[in-house]
Amino acid sequence: MSLESAALDFLIAFDEPPDDESQRMAAHLAEHCGEAVLAILLYGSRIHPPRDRAPSMLDFIVLVDDYDGLPTSRFRKRLCRILPPTVFYLEVPTPAGSSLRCKYNIVSATDLDAALAESMRDVYLAGRMSKRTRTMYVRDAAAAQQLANWRKTAAARLHGLALTLLTEEFRLEEYAAAYLGASYLGELRPAEPGKPRKLYEADQTYYDALFTALLSGERRTPRGYAGLVASDAAAIALRKRAVRLMRRSRRRGILRWPKHIATIDQWLTLLGEKTARSTGESFELNPTQRKRPWLFLIRQFLRLRKSGKLR
């Protein structure tokens, strides 16, 4: 085993103990999704809740053997096979009278293999799984090993992508911005300015260790690390391929929006909440807009794009 692989194994295994809310919701998810569940990962802002505002809802990735074993309708099982993953919403009451809310992405083992392959079609899953995540549930030892392999593969994919986006010589901080920012380049979603930098600063010790491991095979320079030579034909081809991947990833993300409306009754309301948290822009839907959500969504999309708050 190489030093890089050993370091990645250590970092991936370094899961902090989950908080009570995420643990309770993950247990509900495991029960709700049935015996098909292989593993459940927590990701997103609840790993490191922002101190300047109320925490957002919980975000999970639920990995399953296949979709046939899910306790849901035939229609939703079919949806799961189109542009995976598929996002669902779950709300669970608490003993205190409030409720826990989460969004969860369902994806099968086969579809995750495809999503993390060298020929990956978008960065939706690779981008999320390459960042700091927390393992909430694994079915058995075999599933735990499979999950560790997926997480390492996701990190390797984003590492390769980050290198193609950098200059000929770069510092660790520049690499961090490219690595953590790639998923925002490949998806249209509300995001606060400087989001990759804030992710890095919130967990810098972890990310410095992860990035040092990933960069252990790259040549060191006085300034930091040697990148691709800008004029090299192979480097130009790799950058063009990365640009095509990002464009395709954004298109596929938009094509998932009808699925969100079909699987989450209050998706537009949740989108409004996220937009308000991330950008400070808030909107409410009137009865007419709820009847014609696409017209409203297009109008909001254009407004946020023009203001630079949809990235």
C-alpha positions as CSV (number, residue, x, y, z in Angstrom):
1,M,0.0,0.0,0.0
2,S,1.4,3.4,-1.0
3,L,1.8,6.2,1.5
4,E,-0.9,8.2,-0.4
5,S,-3.4,5.3,-0.1
6,A,-2.6,4.7,3.5
7,A,-3.1,8.4,4.3
8,L,-6.4,8.5,2.4
9,D,-7.6,5.4,4.3
10,F,-6.8,7.1,7.6
11,L,-8.6,10.3,6.6
12,I,-11.7,8.5,5.3
13,A,-11.9,6.5,8.5
14,F,-11.7,9.6,10.6
15,D,-15.4,10.2,11.2
16,E,-16.4,12.3,14.1
17,P,-19.2,11.0,16.4
18,P,-22.5,12.1,14.9
19,D,-24.7,14.6,16.7
20,D,-28.0,13.4,18.2
21,E,-30.2,15.0,15.4
22,S,-28.3,13.5,12.5
23,Q,-28.0,10.1,14.2
24,R,-31.8,10.0,14.9
25,M,-32.6,11.0,11.3
26,A,-30.2,8.5,9.9
27,A,-31.8,5.7,11.9
28,H,-35.2,6.8,10.6
29,L,-33.8,6.7,7.0
30,A,-32.4,3.3,7.4
31,E,-35.7,2.0,8.6
32,H,-37.7,4.0,6.1
33,C,-35.7,2.8,3.1
34,G,-35.6,-0.8,4.1
35,E,-33.2,-3.7,3.7
36,A,-31.9,-2.4,0.4
37,V,-29.7,0.2,2.2
38,L,-26.0,-0.4,2.1
39,A,-24.8,2.8,3.7
40,I,-25.8,6.3,4.7
41,L,-23.6,9.4,4.5
42,L,-24.2,12.8,6.0
43,Y,-22.8,15.7,3.9
44,G,-23.2,19.4,3.5
45,S,-23.4,22.3,5.8
46,R,-24.5,20.2,8.8
47,I,-21.0,18.7,9.0
48,H,-19.9,22.2,10.1
49,P,-23.0,24.3,10.8
50,P,-22.5,28.1,10.2
51,R,-22.3,30.2,13.3
52,D,-23.9,33.3,11.8
53,R,-27.3,31.7,11.0
54,A,-29.6,28.8,11.9
55,P,-28.4,25.5,10.6
56,S,-30.0,24.1,7.4
57,M,-31.8,20.8,7.1
58,L,-29.8,17.5,7.1
59,D,-28.5,16.2,3.8
60,F,-27.8,12.5,3.2
61,I,-26.7,10.1,0.5
62,V,-28.4,6.8,0.8
63,L,-26.6,4.0,-1.0
64,V,-28.7,1.0,-1.9
65,D,-28.3,-2.4,-3.6
66,D,-30.9,-1.6,-6.2
67,Y,-34.1,0.4,-6.5
68,D,-36.4,-2.6,-6.6
69,G,-35.9,-3.2,-2.9
70,L,-37.1,0.3,-1.9
71,P,-40.5,0.5,-0.2
72,T,-41.9,3.0,-2.7
73,S,-44.2,3.2,-5.7
74,R,-43.2,1.7,-9.1
75,F,-43.3,5.2,-10.6
76,R,-40.7,6.4,-8.1
77,K,-38.5,3.4,-8.7
78,R,-38.5,4.2,-12.4
79,L,-37.6,7.8,-11.6
80,C,-34.6,6.6,-9.6
81,R,-33.2,5.1,-12.8
82,I,-33.3,8.4,-14.7
83,L,-30.4,10.7,-14.1
84,P,-29.5,9.3,-10.7
85,P,-29.4,10.2,-7.9
86,T,-33.0,11.0,-7.0
87,V,-33.7,13.4,-4.1
88,F,-36.5,12.8,-1.6
89,Y,-37.6,14.6,1.5
90,L,-38.4,13.3,5.0
91,E,-39.8,15.0,8.0
92,V,-39.9,13.3,11.4
93,P,-41.5,14.7,14.6
94,T,-39.4,15.0,17.8
95,P,-40.5,14.3,21.4
96,A,-40.1,18.1,22.0
97,G,-42.9,18.8,19.5
98,S,-40.7,20.2,16.7
99,S,-39.5,18.2,13.7
100,L,-36.3,17.0,12.0
101,R,-36.1,17.5,8.3
102,C,-33.8,16.1,5.7
103,K,-33.2,15.7,2.0
104,Y,-31.7,12.4,0.9
105,N,-30.2,11.3,-2.4
106,I,-31.0,7.7,-3.3
107,V,-28.4,6.0,-5.6
108,S,-27.8,2.3,-6.3
109,A,-24.3,0.7,-6.2
110,T,-24.3,0.2,-10.0
111,D,-25.2,3.9,-10.6
112,L,-22.7,5.1,-8.1
113,D,-19.9,3.1,-9.9
114,A,-20.9,4.8,-13.1
115,A,-21.1,8.2,-11.5
116,L,-17.5,7.9,-10.2
117,A,-16.0,6.3,-13.3
118,E,-13.3,8.0,-15.3
119,S,-15.9,8.7,-17.9
120,M,-18.3,10.2,-15.3
121,R,-21.1,12.3,-16.9
122,D,-21.4,14.9,-14.1
123,V,-19.8,15.9,-10.8
124,Y,-23.0,15.7,-8.6
125,L,-22.0,12.7,-6.5
126,A,-18.2,12.9,-6.9
127,G,-18.3,16.5,-5.8
128,R,-20.3,15.7,-2.6
129,M,-18.5,12.5,-1.7
130,S,-15.1,14.0,-2.2
131,K,-15.7,16.6,0.5
132,R,-15.9,16.0,4.3
133,T,-18.7,13.5,5.0
134,R,-19.8,11.5,8.0
135,T,-20.7,7.8,7.8
136,M,-24.0,7.4,9.6
137,Y,-24.8,3.8,8.8
138,V,-23.2,0.8,7.1
139,R,-24.9,-2.6,6.8
140,D,-21.9,-4.8,7.3
141,A,-18.1,-5.0,6.9
142,A,-18.3,-5.5,3.2
143,A,-20.5,-2.4,2.8
144,A,-18.0,-0.4,4.9
145,Q,-15.1,-1.4,2.6
146,Q,-17.2,-0.6,-0.5
147,L,-18.1,2.8,0.9
148,A,-14.4,3.5,1.7
149,N,-13.5,2.6,-1.9
150,W,-16.2,4.9,-3.3
151,R,-15.0,7.8,-1.1
152,K,-11.4,7.4,-2.2
153,T,-12.5,7.2,-5.9
154,A,-14.5,10.4,-5.5
155,A,-11.5,12.1,-4.0
156,A,-9.3,10.9,-6.8
157,R,-11.7,12.1,-9.5
158,L,-11.9,15.6,-8.0
159,H,-8.1,15.6,-7.5
160,G,-7.6,15.0,-11.3
161,L,-10.2,17.6,-12.1
162,A,-8.6,20.2,-9.9
163,L,-5.2,19.7,-11.4
164,T,-6.6,20.5,-14.9
165,L,-8.1,23.8,-13.6
166,L,-4.9,25.1,-12.1
167,T,-1.9,27.1,-13.5
168,E,1.5,25.6,-14.1
169,E,2.6,26.2,-10.5
170,F,0.1,26.4,-7.6
171,R,0.0,26.7,-3.8
172,L,-2.0,24.4,-1.5
173,E,-4.7,27.1,-1.0
174,E,-5.2,27.4,-4.8
175,Y,-5.5,23.7,-5.1
176,A,-8.1,23.7,-2.2
177,A,-10.2,26.4,-4.1
178,A,-10.1,24.3,-7.3
179,Y,-10.9,21.0,-5.6
180,L,-13.7,22.3,-3.4
181,G,-15.0,24.6,-6.0
182,A,-15.3,22.1,-8.9
183,S,-18.8,20.9,-7.8
184,Y,-20.1,24.5,-7.8
185,L,-18.7,25.0,-11.3
186,G,-20.6,21.8,-12.4
187,E,-24.0,22.6,-11.0
188,L,-26.4,25.6,-11.0
189,R,-27.5,26.2,-7.4
190,P,-27.7,29.1,-4.9
191,A,-24.3,29.6,-3.3
192,E,-22.9,32.3,-1.1
193,P,-19.8,34.1,-2.5
194,G,-16.6,32.5,-1.5
195,K,-18.2,29.2,-0.6
196,P,-15.2,26.9,-1.4
197,R,-12.9,29.1,0.8
198,K,-15.4,29.0,3.7
199,L,-15.6,25.2,3.4
200,Y,-11.8,25.0,3.5
201,E,-11.4,27.4,6.5
202,A,-14.2,25.6,8.5
203,D,-12.2,22.3,8.4
204,Q,-8.7,23.4,7.4
205,T,-6.8,20.8,9.4
206,Y,-8.7,17.9,7.8
207,Y,-8.5,19.3,4.3
208,D,-4.8,20.2,4.6
209,A,-4.1,16.6,5.5
210,L,-6.3,15.2,2.7
211,F,-4.8,17.5,0.1
212,T,-1.3,16.8,1.2
213,A,-2.0,13.1,0.7
214,L,-3.6,13.6,-2.7
215,L,-0.7,15.8,-3.8
216,S,2.0,13.5,-2.5
217,G,2.7,12.2,-6.0
218,E,3.0,15.7,-7.6
219,R,6.4,17.5,-8.0
220,R,7.2,20.1,-5.4
221,T,8.4,23.6,-6.4
222,P,9.6,26.6,-4.3
223,R,6.1,28.1,-4.6
224,G,4.2,24.8,-4.0
225,Y,3.5,22.2,-6.6
226,A,4.1,21.9,-10.4
227,G,1.0,21.8,-12.5
228,L,0.3,21.0,-16.1
229,V,2.2,23.0,-18.7
230,A,-0.3,25.4,-20.2
231,S,1.1,25.0,-23.8
232,D,1.3,21.2,-23.7
233,A,-1.1,19.6,-26.1
234,A,-2.1,16.9,-23.6
235,A,-2.8,19.6,-21.0
236,I,-4.9,21.6,-23.4
237,A,-6.9,18.5,-24.3
238,L,-7.5,17.7,-20.5
239,R,-8.7,21.3,-19.9
240,K,-11.1,21.1,-22.8
241,R,-12.4,17.8,-21.5
242,A,-12.9,19.3,-18.0
243,V,-14.8,22.3,-19.5
244,R,-17.1,19.9,-21.5
245,L,-17.7,17.9,-18.3
246,M,-18.7,21.0,-16.3
247,R,-21.1,22.1,-19.1
248,R,-22.6,18.7,-19.3
249,S,-22.8,18.4,-15.5
250,R,-24.8,21.7,-15.3
251,R,-27.2,20.6,-18.1
252,R,-27.8,17.3,-16.3
253,G,-28.4,19.2,-13.1
254,I,-31.1,21.3,-14.7
255,L,-32.7,18.2,-16.2
256,R,-33.1,16.8,-12.7
257,W,-35.3,19.7,-11.6
258,P,-38.5,18.0,-12.9
259,K,-37.7,14.9,-10.8
260,H,-37.3,17.1,-7.8
261,I,-40.8,18.5,-8.3
262,A,-42.2,15.0,-8.8
263,T,-40.5,13.5,-5.7
264,I,-40.6,16.5,-3.3
265,D,-44.1,18.1,-3.0
266,Q,-42.6,21.3,-1.4
267,W,-39.4,21.4,-3.5
268,L,-39.9,25.0,-4.6
269,T,-40.5,26.0,-1.0
270,L,-37.3,24.2,0.1
271,L,-35.5,25.9,-2.8
272,G,-36.7,29.3,-1.6
273,E,-35.3,28.5,1.9
274,K,-31.9,27.5,0.6
275,T,-31.8,30.5,-1.6
276,A,-32.5,32.8,1.4
277,R,-29.8,31.0,3.5
278,S,-27.2,31.1,0.8
279,T,-27.8,34.4,-0.9
280,G,-30.0,36.5,1.3
281,E,-32.6,36.6,-1.5
282,S,-36.0,35.3,-0.4
283,F,-39.1,34.6,-2.3
284,E,-42.6,33.2,-1.6
285,L,-44.9,31.5,-3.9
286,N,-48.4,32.8,-4.4
287,P,-51.3,30.4,-5.5
288,T,-50.8,31.3,-9.2
289,Q,-47.1,30.5,-9.1
290,R,-47.7,27.2,-7.4
291,K,-50.0,26.2,-10.3
292,R,-47.3,27.1,-12.8
293,P,-44.0,26.4,-11.0
294,W,-41.9,26.3,-14.2
295,L,-42.7,29.8,-15.2
296,F,-41.9,31.1,-11.7
297,L,-38.7,29.0,-11.6
298,I,-37.4,30.3,-14.9
299,R,-38.1,33.9,-13.8
300,Q,-36.2,33.4,-10.5
301,F,-33.4,31.5,-12.3
302,L,-32.8,34.5,-14.6
303,R,-32.9,37.0,-11.8
304,L,-30.4,35.1,-9.7
305,R,-28.1,34.5,-12.6
306,K,-28.1,38.2,-13.4
307,S,-27.3,39.1,-9.8
308,G,-24.5,36.5,-9.8
309,K,-26.0,34.6,-6.9
310,L,-26.7,31.4,-8.8
311,R,-23.5,29.6,-9.4
